[in-house]
Amino acid sequence: MVVKLEPDYPAAGIIVRGHITSQSIPVIFAVVRRVNAAVPGVDISVDLSLAGITTEALEELKEVSRTGMLPLAADPARVPCHLRILESSRQMA
């Protein structure tokens, strides 16, 4: 994973590589939580264009994008986050 923060622009990018499953998605959520805590209110994009992702893991990310909240297990403080997903063309079963 690569995290890009632009100090003069209210946006952050997380570039993900590899295979993402429901078992590994908590790692992405942890990074999103840290970025969100470091720069409150920042727009965070998760770039999956170099990754393969299972349907379940993608749905979990989409839920965060829709609700603006990470799962309770990932962020007990329930701090709102602005997440945008740049989807992968490599869906995994």
N, C-alpha and C positions, 0 to 999 in steps of 0.2 A: 504494500500500500504506500502511496505517496500522498502527502497532504501539502496543499499549496494555500498559503494565506497571503492575501494582498493587503498590506497595512493601510494603503490609501483608498481601498475600495471595499465596501461592505460585503465581500463574498469570499468563500473558501471552496477549494476543490479537493476531493478525495478521489484519487485514481486507484482503482482496484484491479489486480491481476490474479489469475489463478481460477480455482473452482470454488464457488460459494454455495454452501448448503445451509439448511436450518441449524446445523451444529456449529457452523463457522460464522453465521451472521451476527452473533453477539460481539464479535471482534469489531465489526464495522460500527455497530451501535456504540461501542465504547469509544471509538475514535470520534464519532459524531458528537457524543456527549462532551468529550474533552474540548473539541473545537468550539462547541456551543458555549461552554463555560468560559473559555479563554476570550472569546469575542461574542458577547451576548447580542442576539438579534441578527447575527450574520446569516446571509443566504448560503447554504451549504449544498454543493452539487456532488453527487456520488456518480462517478464515471465508471460504468461497467463495460465500456466498449472493448476492453482488453480481457474481460473475464467471462467465464461460463457461470451460469447461475441456475439453480433449480427453481421450479415454479413456486414452491413454498417459500423459499428465501426471498424471491422477487415480490411475492405478495406481502411478506412482512415489511419490506422496504416501502412498498406502495402504501401500506397502512400508515406508516409513520409520515409519509408525505401528505396523505389525506388529512390525518388528524392533527399534525403538527406536534405530536408527542411521541417520544421514545417509549418502548414498553417499560412498565414499572420495574422489572428486573434490571434493565439497563440504566434507568434514571429514576431512582426513588424520589428525587426532588420534584420530578414532573415539570421541568423547565421547558417552555415551548421552544420548538426549533423549526426552522424553515428549510425543508429538505427537498431537493430536486433530483430526480433520477435520470441519468443518461443511460438508457438501456443497452444491454448487450444483444447482439444478433445471435449469440450462441446459447440458446436455451438448453438446459440439461434436464433429463428426466427426473 
